[in-house]
Amino acid sequence: GADPNSPEVFKQHIFLIRENVAQLQNFARNALTGIQNAYHTGNNPAQTEASITALKQTLQMISDMLRNSGVGALPLLPTTGPGAPVIAPTEQQLLIETNQSIQTLYERLNRRQDSAAVVANLLGAPD
């Protein structure tokens, strides 16, 4: 078999994920249309339910594909609008964003630990 870390396999993963994202968008549009037209005559709630189910399944599949293929580890590029060139962030910008994310997670963890300590002290305090 092909080397799972080769650029060709990685490109195939990206291609498959992009195809699935296009399907996801279609399911989302169909579900949204079904929800918006829920009370109109001729609307089929079973079709809306099927679209929502397909949407959930496709979303889970894409999530698994992103996780297992390594494509999900890539940074998300900001969208600039249709037809506009996508400008990739510099390594310095990515480093700043990563450090900010780590700092936010660290602060959140500290708050949770502090809250847990307060609860533990309250539970352990004599009446």
Contacts in CASP RR format, 6 or more apart in sequence:
PFRMAT RR
TARGET T0000
AUTHOR 0000-0000-0000
METHOD contacts of the structure
MODEL  1
GADPNSPEVFKQHIFLIRENVAQLQNFARNALTGIQNAYHTGNNPAQTEA
SITALKQTLQMISDMLRNSGVGALPLLPTTGPGAPVIAPTEQQLLIETNQ
SIQTLYERLNRRQDSAAVVANLLGAPD
2 8 0 8 1.000
2 9 0 8 1.000
3 9 0 8 1.000
10 69 0 8 1.000
10 70 0 8 1.000
10 71 0 8 1.000
13 65 0 8 1.000
13 69 0 8 1.000
13 70 0 8 1.000
13 71 0 8 1.000
14 71 0 8 1.000
16 65 0 8 1.000
17 62 0 8 1.000
17 65 0 8 1.000
17 66 0 8 1.000
17 69 0 8 1.000
17 71 0 8 1.000
20 58 0 8 1.000
20 61 0 8 1.000
20 62 0 8 1.000
20 65 0 8 1.000
21 62 0 8 1.000
23 58 0 8 1.000
24 55 0 8 1.000
24 58 0 8 1.000
24 59 0 8 1.000
24 62 0 8 1.000
27 51 0 8 1.000
27 54 0 8 1.000
27 55 0 8 1.000
27 58 0 8 1.000
28 55 0 8 1.000
30 47 0 8 1.000
30 48 0 8 1.000
30 51 0 8 1.000
31 48 0 8 1.000
31 51 0 8 1.000
31 52 0 8 1.000
31 55 0 8 1.000
34 43 0 8 1.000
34 47 0 8 1.000
34 48 0 8 1.000
34 51 0 8 1.000
35 48 0 8 1.000
37 43 0 8 1.000
38 45 0 8 1.000
38 48 0 8 1.000
65 71 0 8 1.000
66 72 0 8 1.000
75 89 0 8 1.000
75 94 0 8 1.000
75 97 0 8 1.000
77 86 0 8 1.000
77 87 0 8 1.000
77 88 0 8 1.000
77 89 0 8 1.000
78 86 0 8 1.000
78 87 0 8 1.000
78 89 0 8 1.000
79 86 0 8 1.000
80 86 0 8 1.000
80 87 0 8 1.000
89 97 0 8 1.000
END
